[in-house]
Amino acid sequence: MNTELLNTLEKSTRQMLQQYIDKRKCAVLSIGIINQSKQGIFGFRNSSIKGKVHYKDIVYEIGSLTKVFTTSLLSLLVEKGVVYLDDSIGKYEKNLQIEHPVTLKHLSTHTSGLPSISLIKTIMNRFDKKTYRDPYCLFDVQEAITYLSRVSPGRIGKVFRYSNEGMGLLGRYLAQKLGTDLEKALLKFICQPLGMQDTTIRLSLDQRNRLVPGYAGKDVNQPELAMKVFEGAGALRSTVTDMLRFLSVYLGIYADHPMNKSFYITQQEHISQGKNFGVGLGWIIDKRNRIIWHNGSTHGYSSFLGCDPYNSIGIVILSNYRPSLMDDTLNRIGYEILTQIRENNYNFG
């Protein structure tokens, strides 16, 4: 990538993020940009991690960006004829009728009928000290299945309700079909073929030494995320280097790559929620701005992955701070950078 133009983008990005950085004394951000076949990586930090690791090699929890990996695995298995989007989850869940109306497609588009939030269930969970539930999940597996067994057909396939449990169930069913666990499935079908050596759920010693500590609120160090049940919803760790490799396939940078066709399917609109908003397999589609994106957050990390596939530009932002409830900073910055590249027609050659 042209050094002068990369420096220009780095400078403008710092201006956008200055308030974010100033408010967080331990902030470390890694940013990766793709324009056509050219890529660039830079970052900002208010603190250092062991060994002064370069931004491209710093490991972060990527939270719900994991969902796009889960749906990418789904698309690969659909192309191979191993599973089908319209498969009823009854084929994979013995406690449901074989022709249950919820399908793998419904799980991957957040239209299964599972709720995003429930105040009553949240309160009930606080008094239930015996049942283990993954962080950011209302249900354990059996509770989710019980809910789906009773869900009204009128709630299925129509309204988008973001569900960690739904995507978590999808990951479990795909791994079950392959006779393995989800981490091994993602490594075999996605990470290893793409040379993504630092994308995993369980870190090696070297990767752990490159994991930047996570924070939230007033610079409070946070524990690592442990998802034991619904790993497909948010358990992956990664680096900006690996995420750029993943995004490159989505943007068709490698024209003859065997994953191009199946990945392309995930970014098509499978569910419409109006003239401005659509849902792919895992992806959120901003039809007005022609941007396809997803974000993520855990106890102490946040992330943004976005692209304009029509112009082959994309961005990855990884941060070691969990956003506050109303904080959309990474989304906003990601959008602004994509727009800047598109409007200025930057050529990084």
Secondary structure, DSSP 8 states (H G I E B T S, - for coil): --HHHHHHHHHHHHHHHHHHHHH-TT-EEEEEEEETTEEEEEEEESS--TT---GGG-BEE-GGGHHHHHHHHHHHHHHTTSS-TT-BGGGT-TTS-TT-S-BHHHHHTT-SS--S--HHHHHHHHH--SS---TT-S--HHHHHHHHHH--GGGSSSS----HHHHHHHHHHHHHHHTS-HHHHHIIIIITTTT-TT-BSS--HHHHHTB---EETTTEE------SS-GGGT--EE-HHHHHHHHHHHTTSSTT-TTHHHHHHHTS-SEE-SSSEEE-SS-EEETTTTEEEEEEE-SS-EEEEEEETTTTEEEEEEESB---TT--HHHHHHHHHHHHHHHHT----
